Amino acid sequence: MTDSALPENTATADAADAIADAVDPELRGRALDGILLLLPQVLKRELPEISENACLFDEVGLTSASTLELILELEDHLDVQIDVEGIEQDDLRSVGTLAGFVAGHVIAED
């Protein structure tokens, strides 16, 4: 099978895995826990158990507005500032990709 015959999401998943490997695993774990804790609060409803691979929009029901609220709440929860300037759709694909983005885009305090 050639690379062009691979499903498009395989390349995206590989890129997400590479990013996840490059971030602080402790911070990524804290971000993941925070996302899972804050999602029901942000969405204002109980959620079934959510996996790290759960799609934020299709499975969890996040919207553009609730994504912004989640990131702001996550900054407060983790006591960090997140640089969202470079956030892309793939970063919001799943709970895990968002945790990886957060861990890789914390703005250092001066």
VMD Tcl script that draws the C-alpha trace (Angstrom):
set ca {
  {0.00 0.00 0.00}
  {1.43 3.40 -0.95}
  {1.27 6.48 1.24}
  {-1.31 8.01 -1.07}
  {-3.56 4.99 -0.49}
  {-3.54 5.44 3.28}
  {-6.60 7.06 4.82}
  {-6.11 10.77 5.41}
  {-6.71 10.47 9.16}
  {-3.72 8.10 9.50}
  {-1.34 10.92 8.60}
  {-3.15 13.22 11.02}
  {-2.96 10.63 13.79}
  {0.77 10.14 13.13}
  {1.34 13.90 13.34}
  {-0.63 14.07 16.60}
  {1.44 11.19 18.01}
  {4.67 13.01 17.10}
  {3.44 16.17 18.84}
  {2.35 14.18 21.90}
  {5.86 12.68 22.13}
  {7.42 16.17 22.12}
  {5.46 17.64 25.05}
  {5.87 17.36 28.81}
  {4.00 14.15 29.71}
  {3.17 15.40 33.21}
  {1.60 18.60 31.87}
  {-0.21 16.66 29.15}
  {-1.63 14.34 31.81}
  {-2.79 17.29 33.90}
  {-4.34 18.89 30.82}
  {-6.11 15.63 29.94}
  {-7.48 15.28 33.48}
  {-8.57 18.93 33.44}
  {-10.37 18.57 30.12}
  {-12.24 15.49 31.34}
  {-13.16 17.27 34.58}
  {-14.26 20.52 32.92}
  {-16.20 19.19 29.92}
  {-19.43 18.45 31.87}
  {-19.23 21.88 33.52}
  {-18.68 23.69 30.21}
  {-21.38 21.71 28.41}
  {-23.73 22.00 31.41}
  {-24.71 18.35 31.31}
  {-23.59 14.97 32.57}
  {-21.42 13.02 30.16}
  {-20.79 9.30 29.91}
  {-17.22 8.19 30.46}
  {-15.11 9.92 27.82}
  {-11.98 8.38 26.33}
  {-8.87 10.24 25.27}
  {-9.79 9.43 21.66}
  {-13.32 10.83 21.89}
  {-14.05 13.35 19.13}
  {-14.72 16.69 20.82}
  {-17.32 17.88 18.32}
  {-19.04 14.73 17.03}
  {-19.03 12.57 20.16}
  {-18.80 15.04 23.04}
  {-20.86 17.85 21.48}
  {-18.43 20.75 21.81}
  {-19.19 23.89 19.78}
  {-17.00 26.84 18.83}
  {-18.24 28.83 21.82}
  {-17.85 25.95 24.26}
  {-14.34 25.28 22.93}
  {-13.32 28.81 23.86}
  {-14.95 28.45 27.27}
  {-13.18 25.11 27.83}
  {-9.77 26.60 27.01}
  {-10.36 29.57 29.33}
  {-11.52 27.28 32.14}
  {-8.54 25.01 31.51}
  {-6.15 27.96 31.84}
  {-7.67 28.74 35.24}
  {-7.67 25.10 36.31}
  {-4.02 24.54 35.35}
  {-2.95 28.07 36.36}
  {-1.25 28.61 32.98}
  {-1.70 30.77 29.92}
  {-2.19 28.88 26.66}
  {-1.01 30.34 23.34}
  {-3.99 29.64 21.09}
  {-2.73 31.67 18.11}
  {-1.59 28.55 16.27}
  {-4.47 26.24 17.16}
  {-5.79 24.29 14.19}
  {-8.77 22.04 13.61}
  {-6.64 18.91 14.08}
  {-5.68 20.14 17.57}
  {-9.37 20.01 18.47}
  {-10.03 16.59 16.94}
  {-10.11 14.68 20.23}
  {-9.67 15.04 23.96}
  {-6.11 13.72 23.59}
  {-5.09 16.03 20.75}
  {-6.36 19.04 22.71}
  {-4.40 17.90 25.78}
  {-1.28 17.59 23.61}
  {-1.84 21.04 22.14}
  {-2.27 22.59 25.58}
  {0.87 20.93 26.93}
  {2.88 22.12 23.94}
  {1.59 25.71 23.92}
  {1.85 27.00 27.47}
  {3.24 30.53 27.52}
  {6.24 30.79 29.83}
  {5.96 33.32 32.63}
  {8.47 36.14 32.55}
}
mol new
graphics top color blue
foreach p $ca { graphics top sphere $p radius 0.5 }
foreach p [lrange $ca 0 end-1] q [lrange $ca 1 end] { graphics top cylinder $p $q radius 0.2 }
display resetview
